[in-house]
């Protein structure tokens, strides 16, 4: 989806065209949902965050239009997810799904390690994620699982590329240390 088309829909929405706003939502929803879902742990929380972000964009459209609605929405959703995680310490990432993703990415290197029990990977992943701060967890998920480039993460989180890289390296080191302590490799 091009930024110009999203801006076009947003301009039409500003003039009261709800169908244009609905088109903007439909064009961006899927890309926003999954990173937020992984961060907050439930479909319901992710849906609520997306709803809040879209409503904020609708209210924003009465003022100055964002130059890049897609980037504005990503930043808004990720920041809302970070805030939600801070408020709800018990909110967890869907460990089973993340564990499956990690296992599939390590499948080629796992020959020397043998077969790892699914429950053990989930347990080790949970221990590693507990060590990460909210921002480190967000950077780790966006880079390791979503495979976003550091420049995109930096833009989304309003930090420098080097800060995004540093936060990812710190997070990866913490996660890898926990895996190594259990005799596994990340």
C-alpha positions in Angstrom: 0.0 0.0 0.0 1.5 3.3 -1.0 1.7 6.3 1.4 0.1 8.5 -1.2 -3.0 6.4 -1.3 -3.2 6.3 2.5 -2.8 10.1 2.6 -5.5 10.4 0.0 -7.9 8.2 2.1 -7.0 10.2 5.2 -7.7 13.5 3.5 -11.1 12.2 2.4 -11.8 11.0 5.9 -11.0 14.4 7.3 -13.8 15.8 5.1 -16.2 13.3 6.7 -15.9 10.3 4.3 -16.2 7.3 6.6 -15.7 4.8 3.7 -12.3 6.3 3.0 -11.3 5.9 6.6 -12.6 2.3 6.5 -10.5 1.7 3.4 -7.4 3.0 5.3 -8.1 0.7 8.2 -8.6 -2.3 6.0 -5.3 -1.6 4.1 -3.2 -1.3 7.3 -4.9 -3.5 9.9 -3.2 -6.8 9.2 0.4 -5.4 9.2 -0.3 -3.6 12.5 -2.1 -6.5 14.2 0.6 -9.2 14.4 3.5 -7.2 15.9 1.1 -5.7 18.5 -0.4 -9.2 19.2 3.0 -10.7 19.9 3.8 -7.9 22.3 0.7 -7.9 24.3 -0.2 -11.6 24.2 -3.9 -11.6 23.4 -6.1 -10.9 20.4 -8.4 -8.8 22.5 -5.7 -6.5 23.8 -4.2 -6.1 20.3 -7.6 -5.3 18.8 -8.2 -2.7 21.5 -4.8 -1.1 20.9 -5.5 -0.9 17.1 -8.9 0.6 17.8 -7.3 3.3 20.1 -4.7 4.1 17.4 -7.3 4.4 14.6 -9.5 6.6 16.8 -6.4 8.8 17.6 -5.7 9.1 13.9 -9.3 10.0 13.2 -9.1 12.7 15.9 -5.6 13.8 14.5 -7.1 14.1 11.0 -9.1 17.1 12.3 -5.8 18.8 12.9 -2.7 18.4 10.7 -2.5 15.3 8.7 0.5 13.0 9.3 2.8 12.9 6.4 3.1 9.2 6.6 -0.1 7.7 8.0 1.3 4.1 7.9 4.4 5.1 10.0 2.2 7.2 12.3 0.0 4.2 12.9 2.9 1.8 13.5 4.5 4.1 16.0 1.2 4.8 17.8 0.4 1.0 18.0 3.8 0.0 19.2 3.9 2.8 21.8 0.5 1.8 23.0 1.6 -1.8 23.3 4.7 -0.8 25.3 2.5 1.2 27.6 0.0 -1.7 28.0 2.9 -4.1 28.9 4.2 -1.7 31.5 0.8 -1.4 33.1 0.1 -5.1 33.0 3.2 -6.9 34.3 1.4 -10.3 33.9 0.8 -9.8 30.2 2.9 -12.3 28.3 3.9 -13.0 24.8 2.2 -16.1 23.4 5.0 -18.4 24.3 3.9 -21.4 22.4 3.9 -19.5 19.1 7.2 -17.8 19.7 8.7 -21.1 20.8 7.6 -22.7 17.5 9.1 -19.8 15.5 12.4 -20.1 17.4 12.5 -23.8 16.9 11.8 -23.6 13.2 14.6 -21.0 12.7 17.1 -23.1 14.6 16.1 -26.4 12.9 19.1 -26.4 10.6 21.6 -25.9 13.6 19.8 -28.3 16.0 21.4 -31.5 14.7 24.2 -31.3 17.2 21.8 -30.5 20.0 19.3 -33.3 19.4 15.6 -32.9 19.8 14.5 -30.3 22.3 11.3 -30.8 24.2 8.7 -28.2 23.4 8.0 -27.5 27.0 11.6 -26.9 27.8 11.9 -24.3 25.0 8.8 -22.5 26.3 10.2 -22.5 29.8 13.6 -21.2 28.7 11.9 -18.5 26.5 9.7 -17.4 29.4 12.8 -17.0 31.6 14.6 -15.0 28.9 11.7 -12.7 28.2 11.3 -12.0 32.0 14.8 -10.5 31.9 14.0 -8.1 29.1 12.7 -4.6 29.7 9.6 -3.5 27.8 11.5 -1.6 25.1 14.1 -4.4 24.8 11.3 -6.9 24.4 9.7 -4.7 21.7 13.0 -4.3 19.8 13.7 -8.1 20.2 10.3 -9.1 18.8 10.4 -6.7 15.9 13.9 -7.6 14.9 14.1 -11.4 15.7 10.6 -12.4 15.0 9.3 -9.8 12.6 12.7 -9.4 10.9 12.4 -5.7 10.6 15.5 -3.7 9.7 17.0 -1.6 12.5 16.1 1.6 10.6 12.4 0.8 10.6 12.5 -0.1 14.3 14.3 3.1 15.1 11.8 5.2 13.1 8.9 3.4 14.7 10.1 3.7 18.3 11.6 7.3 17.8 15.1 6.2 18.7 18.3 6.2 16.7 19.5 3.2 14.6 22.4 2.6 17.0 20.0 2.6 20.0 17.8 0.1 18.3 20.9 -2.1 17.5 22.2 -1.8 21.1 18.8 -2.7 22.6 18.5 -5.7 20.3 22.1 -6.9 21.1 21.5 -6.5 24.9 18.2 -8.4 24.6 19.7 -11.1 22.4 22.6 -11.5 24.8 20.2 -11.9 27.7 18.1 -14.4 25.9 21.1 -16.4 24.6 22.6 -16.5 28.1 19.5 -18.1 29.5 19.4 -20.6 26.6 23.1 -21.4 27.1 22.6 -21.9 30.8 20.1 -24.6 30.0 22.5 -26.3 27.4 20.7 -24.9 24.4 21.7 -22.5 21.6 19.7 -19.6 20.3 
